[in-house]
Amino acid sequence: MPLTDEHDLSCDVLVAGGGMAGVCAAVAAVRNGATVILCQDRPVLGGNASSEVRMHIVGADASGGRGTPLATEAREGGILEEIRLENCIRNPQRSPSMFDLILYEKCRAEPKLTLLLNTCITGANVAGRRITRATAERQSTEDRFTIAARVFVDCTGDGRLGVEAGARWREGREARGEFHESLAPDTADNRRLGSSILFQARRHDRPMPFEAPPWAHRFTEDDLRLRPHATGHADLGLEFGYWWVEWGGKLDTIKKNETIRDELLAITLGVWDHIKNGGDHGAENWALEWFGFLPGKRESRRFVGQYTLTQNDVMESTPFNDAIAYGGWFIDTHPPGGVDEPDRPPCTQERVPRLYDIPLRACVSDEIPNLMFAGRNISATHVAFASTRVMGTCAAVGQGVGTAAAYAVRQGLLPAELASNPAAMHAIQDQLLRDDAYLIGRTFDDPDDLARTALLTASSQQADGPASNVLTGQTRSVHGAGGVASERATPGSHRWMSDPGRPLPARIELRWPEPVTPAGIRLIFDTGLHRVLTLSQADDYTRRMIWGRSQPETVRDYTIEGQSQGEWRDLVRVEGNYQRRRVHPLDRRPLDAVRITVTATNGLDQARICEVRFDKETA
Ligand SMILES: Cc1cc2nc3c(=O)[nH]c(=O)nc-3n(C[C@H](O)[C@H](O)[C@H](O)COP(=O)(O)OP(=O)(O)OC[C@H]3O[C@@H](n4cnc5c(N)ncnc54)[C@H](O)[C@@H]3O)c2cc1C
């Protein structure tokens, strides 16, 4: 009898890899009606953001580096924002494991999403250029799976599924001339960003000795002169560790991963030895609490898609009709040798002037029409990847890809057919906006929205926050030149703001000329998208956030009442809200008017609502 049990599974969309890209792709696809299987080879979700690696998620807002507050709401929305807000409230202690749990619960909450943890995709069957099945193994239970799907989404980072299927991919750095990229090297090479192991240390109330193992490397102050490490004691940063503990970019980061892990352990413990025993670093009472055994991998393969995103697209913010997400992080390159290159700074961050589009075509294989990808393996040059690779952007791309995958399944189309189909792209982009993703400059003009036919009034409003703003079809402020966010976005606050001079409650009312029977109401609240918000083990970074409590701009308590034939009745009553997007099904009785009354915020002296939508009965 063979030990291994064989299982045949099927779904609409198979997502391989459960990092931030994979989680958001899977959740988006299932919420848009597809049946989904998510295979993650580790016991936890989150990839480099998980408790196994512990990087904090950054994104298009460049960690708050985009200038003045009002027009800089570049933080990703949608599924990632939902996760961030929940994590902020449920995880005030900043536990990495609690973040794992939140991602796990997000997947487990979706009845049509099958989560296979500890399950590694190991192969793919292709017939007539299309992937028909993937194979996966769960060693811990001696199970093998054959998974049939209509769309396959590779979010493994390393691209294992697509490579098994024969998809084309690139590695290393392109020559400057190939895509006319000024930041690329003269000649192509196979160098890449290295991998890292983070450490986290804790301060004790007495001296904590450290003896390095004999195989740890030795570092002098001169070796680390360009790598800040409790230098001058200011801002020790020992509670988070050092991302610049990096090595392996001159090797094949997949095939040599075990070698790289061993070397990174020797480097990590050597750096710690230097901090503890190599002169005064103010770390006498500090001791190592945790360090990873799983290298965080920055770069390996990048697929070749229907389009390859380049430095010029990133720097010039090329508009794409098939945009499904946006980026904005620096072009953040590192010396491939990592700590072996002490004469070079550990990173070079080229500022990206504006937010930029990420087209669907960069996420669809050029050869295998039902293969999509999201995350660090999308179709981009090395230089463009150096910006798209951050996890906020990976998550936004994941939501875009998952939404497009579900649409393709619903319409009986192949992913490769979507980008050239204007009606399909329109529908996908509208769905993304409906789900609070942001697409640069794109206005959500929902023909099915009953709010558009209503007369809108408010108990009070500010000059730059009239009630009509809840219908502008944009829900954030990202306009402006001069290094802010996007010249394509319409200026304005894009939210109703009640008069702070008049105490709450504040009210907004929609009245229809003829009774309507909406199926539901969708609200978008202000959650302070101009601020940084991410789980981080770094104390100084966390101090820049409002962490462990709700964002003050967000409406906390509200009621929604409906009027029929002159009579008002309660439709919805919410207390303790901290989320940005709230959806409330209604009881499908005819309504002449609806009023939304804000009785409390989470701190601000005024009510703010960015969007109000009413779904038609058929929605
Ligand atoms: C040290 C370091 C520091 C960084 N700093 C930051 C930072 O501060 N902020 C930031 O946002 N980004 C940062 N990055 C970049 C970022 O972490 C990566 O680009 C990002 O994690 C890519 O996301 P992803 O979802 O594509 O892949 P990953 O996070 O790598 O997730 C992919 C997942 O797929 C799984 N997988 C792989 N193969 C298979 C398979 N065959 N079957 C099933 N599952 C599989 C992996 O185990 C993994 O969990 C850093 C990266 C590193 C390494």
Ligand as a Chemical Component Dictionary entry (heavy atoms), coordinates in Angstrom:
data_LIG
# 
_chem_comp.id                   LIG 
_chem_comp.type                 NON-POLYMER 
_chem_comp.pdbx_formal_charge   0 
_chem_comp.three_letter_code    LIG 
# 
loop_
_chem_comp_atom.comp_id 
_chem_comp_atom.atom_id 
_chem_comp_atom.alt_atom_id 
_chem_comp_atom.type_symbol 
_chem_comp_atom.charge 
_chem_comp_atom.model_Cartn_x 
_chem_comp_atom.model_Cartn_y 
_chem_comp_atom.model_Cartn_z 
_chem_comp_atom.pdbx_ordinal 
LIG C1  C1  C 0 14.552 41.269 4.310  1  
LIG C2  C2  C 0 13.524 41.864 3.440  2  
LIG C3  C3  C 0 13.113 43.136 3.723  3  
LIG C4  C4  C 0 12.073 43.694 3.005  4  
LIG N1  N1  N 0 11.558 44.875 3.411  5  
LIG C5  C5  C 0 10.305 45.179 3.036  6  
LIG C6  C6  C 0 9.565  46.142 3.750  7  
LIG O1  O1  O 0 10.042 46.772 4.697  8  
LIG N2  N2  N 0 8.283  46.338 3.375  9  
LIG C7  C7  C 0 7.734  45.668 2.310  10 
LIG O2  O2  O 0 6.560  45.890 2.050  11 
LIG N3  N3  N 0 8.428  44.793 1.600  12 
LIG C8  C8  C 0 9.685  44.502 1.958  13 
LIG N4  N4  N 0 10.396 43.547 1.300  14 
LIG C9  C9  C 0 9.877  42.989 0.029  15 
LIG C10 C10 C 0 8.748  42.026 0.238  16 
LIG O3  O3  O 0 8.862  41.344 1.455  17 
LIG C11 C11 C 0 8.610  41.004 -0.897 18 
LIG O4  O4  O 0 8.820  41.573 -2.141 19 
LIG C12 C12 C 0 7.181  40.446 -0.787 20 
LIG O5  O5  O 0 7.140  39.631 0.353  21 
LIG C13 C13 C 0 6.700  39.730 -1.984 22 
LIG O6  O6  O 0 5.380  39.310 -1.690 23 
LIG P1  P1  P 0 4.796  38.010 -2.344 24 
LIG O7  O7  O 0 3.442  37.803 -1.792 25 
LIG O8  O8  O 0 4.991  38.079 -3.798 26 
LIG O9  O9  O 0 5.814  36.887 -1.863 27 
LIG P2  P2  P 0 6.182  36.265 -0.475 28 
LIG O10 O10 O 0 6.003  37.220 0.647  29 
LIG O11 O11 O 0 7.546  35.693 -0.667 30 
LIG O12 O12 O 0 5.116  35.123 -0.317 31 
LIG C14 C14 C 0 5.101  33.989 -1.171 32 
LIG C15 C15 C 0 4.624  32.812 -0.376 33 
LIG O13 O13 O 0 4.475  31.700 -1.243 34 
LIG C16 C16 C 0 4.978  30.537 -0.614 35 
LIG N5  N5  N 0 5.400  29.575 -1.629 36 
LIG C17 C17 C 0 6.554  29.560 -2.329 37 
LIG N6  N6  N 0 6.587  28.503 -3.157 38 
LIG C18 C18 C 0 5.434  27.846 -2.985 39 
LIG C19 C19 C 0 4.893  26.668 -3.573 40 
LIG N7  N7  N 0 5.564  25.976 -4.505 41 
LIG N8  N8  N 0 3.678  26.248 -3.166 42 
LIG C20 C20 C 0 2.978  26.929 -2.228 43 
LIG N9  N9  N 0 3.465  28.058 -1.628 44 
LIG C21 C21 C 0 4.673  28.516 -2.015 45 
LIG C22 C22 C 0 6.124  31.062 0.222  46 
LIG O14 O14 O 0 6.427  30.204 1.298  47 
LIG C23 C23 C 0 5.603  32.407 0.699  48 
LIG O15 O15 O 0 4.952  32.293 1.933  49 
LIG C24 C24 C 0 11.497 42.988 1.935  50 
LIG C25 C25 C 0 11.966 41.719 1.593  51 
LIG C26 C26 C 0 12.966 41.164 2.349  52 
LIG C27 C27 C 0 13.415 39.790 2.028  53 
# 
loop_
_chem_comp_bond.comp_id 
_chem_comp_bond.atom_id_1 
_chem_comp_bond.atom_id_2 
_chem_comp_bond.value_order 
_chem_comp_bond.pdbx_ordinal 
LIG C1  C2  SING 1  
LIG C2  C3  SING 2  
LIG C2  C26 DOUB 3  
LIG C3  C4  DOUB 4  
LIG C4  N1  SING 5  
LIG C4  C24 SING 6  
LIG N1  C5  DOUB 7  
LIG C5  C6  SING 8  
LIG C5  C8  SING 9  
LIG C6  O1  DOUB 10 
LIG C6  N2  SING 11 
LIG N2  C7  SING 12 
LIG C7  O2  DOUB 13 
LIG C7  N3  SING 14 
LIG N3  C8  DOUB 15 
LIG C8  N4  SING 16 
LIG N4  C9  SING 17 
LIG N4  C24 SING 18 
LIG C9  C10 SING 19 
LIG C10 O3  SING 20 
LIG C10 C11 SING 21 
LIG C11 O4  SING 22 
LIG C11 C12 SING 23 
LIG C12 O5  SING 24 
LIG C12 C13 SING 25 
LIG C13 O6  SING 26 
LIG O6  P1  SING 27 
LIG P1  O7  DOUB 28 
LIG P1  O8  SING 29 
LIG P1  O9  SING 30 
LIG O9  P2  SING 31 
LIG P2  O10 DOUB 32 
LIG P2  O11 SING 33 
LIG P2  O12 SING 34 
LIG O12 C14 SING 35 
LIG C14 C15 SING 36 
LIG C15 O13 SING 37 
LIG C15 C23 SING 38 
LIG O13 C16 SING 39 
LIG C16 N5  SING 40 
LIG C16 C22 SING 41 
LIG N5  C17 SING 42 
LIG N5  C21 SING 43 
LIG C17 N6  DOUB 44 
LIG N6  C18 SING 45 
LIG C18 C19 SING 46 
LIG C18 C21 DOUB 47 
LIG C19 N7  SING 48 
LIG C19 N8  DOUB 49 
LIG N8  C20 SING 50 
LIG C20 N9  DOUB 51 
LIG N9  C21 SING 52 
LIG C22 O14 SING 53 
LIG C22 C23 SING 54 
LIG C23 O15 SING 55 
LIG C24 C25 DOUB 56 
LIG C25 C26 SING 57 
LIG C26 C27 SING 58 
# 
